[in-house]
Amino acid sequence: MTLGKSAKETNMDEQTPKPDPSLFEQMRNRLTPDGLPTDDRGRMRMVVDSLVLHLHPAKTEVNSMKWTYTWGLGGLSALLMMILGLTGIVLLNNYTPAAPQAYLDILEINSNVWFGELIRNMHHWSANLLIVVAVLHLIRVFATGAYRPPRELNWLIGVAMLLLILGANFTGYLLPWDQLAYWAITVGTSIVSYVPLIGAGLGRLVLGGPEVGANTLLNFYSMHISFIPLAIFSLMSYHFWRVRKDGGLTIPKSSTQTEDPKPERVTTIPHLVHRELIFAVAWTAALLTFSMFIPAPLEGIANPGLSPNPAKAPWYFMGLQELLLHFHPLVGAIIIPTLAIIGIFTLPFFDLNAKSVGVYFRSQRGRSLTVLATGLALISTPVWVLLDEYLLNWTLWLPTWDTLISNGLIPLAVILLPLIFLDDWIHKSFKADTEERVLFIASFLFTSFIVLTLIGIFFRGPGMSLYFPWNMPVH
Ligand code: HEM
């Protein structure tokens, strides 16, 4: 007999026919046979059991959910990758990687494919936004020292993903096969030829011939739709898994806090998952709206015989193109970028102080030093660009010297020596420790690179000469 019920009541229950569950109820019962949980414990179990939410732990640290700590940048990168994957599939179904058909297909997508233009715009803007967001995420991780042990490996995975994101953008840039695409890729790939010894062969390998042509389009297309997205999505899964393996996110601390904050955890559902959903819906809506009104650029069909003036690389490589205007190609295109990439990869291995993990800019002194470094870079970079454009002429002053030395190593030394001096000065005068010195140098170099990128994008006109944007001659 059932507890609490008389034999008569039980009999009546059995006799009253139950209405057939609706189709929706049947489906819900199949998916959640025990019903939806109503208390925290039940929700925790559901998280643990759920395949979708195995991404998150059952409980999340309240402090690490603060918007002003992560700014949701990692999540936004993931959302953009999803949007890129989905919109990319639609584009893929309507595109032929052959010249000139590729260009005609883009026109067709823009005019005759159902929501084709909107989907193309979404793909274009999400891809460009992803570069900005992933770089901001890297800066957030760097600024909070979140790459220190045990998170070094996740930093390395992150840097690899960023390089792949640049690769995805670069290979995708050529696909519309318009003038913009053709010449930007011609300029961008010319950098490969400066690699010592193997440059020419490597260039041919990448281009599939002596110059950008039908084979390049096919090579870039296959990289763009297979290897690169596969590698990014695989690394993303590994990245998320590592966040969990490393004990969740780092926890924010104020610069005056000496003790680690007390752990305070809440159930992931609904506290974190709801926030993520709202964030994702808001960003998707914003992107949709933007893409409805701002079309992705498309110029006339590629014409290898008609070079635009100036011919510029894609915007994210303009800092690199700007470097090439000031240094011997071996230094500007190979040595400096290689050192920069090695530097970024190895940052977590000489910046180890676990105490300041979670503190934005390490300490009060770290904050002042970051402001100082940023300010110095904002002033000295344009001054150096102007000096080099109008005054410095190393090759003329040292005509008998190899240009690699006169126009490469000498200007490099002229820039590095003051930086070494500055580092020594902040070490001695401000008692800056290793972490703060790393922060100072990295802030200086990073700001400097952003300034070079902006100069390249907005201040370079015909013949790559300097112009004010509002005085730019129109060709
Ligand atoms: C497709 C690109 C990327 C995606 C989808 C992604 C995603 C995420 C997510 C969702 C988180 C946790 C939440 C957050 O911190 O916002 C995270 C954390 C982290 N990411 Fe990324 N990330 C990407 C690129 C990068 C890059 C470029 C780096 C650095 C080089 C990086 C290094 C890290 C590290 C070290 C953490 C742990 C941070 C902490 O514990 O505070 N990630 N990432």
Residues whose N, C-alpha, C, O or C-beta is under 5 A from the ligand:
A	BS01	HEM	T70 G72 L73 G74 G75 S77 A78 A134 L138 V141 A146 Y147 R151 N154 W155 G158 V159 M161 L162 G248 L249 T250
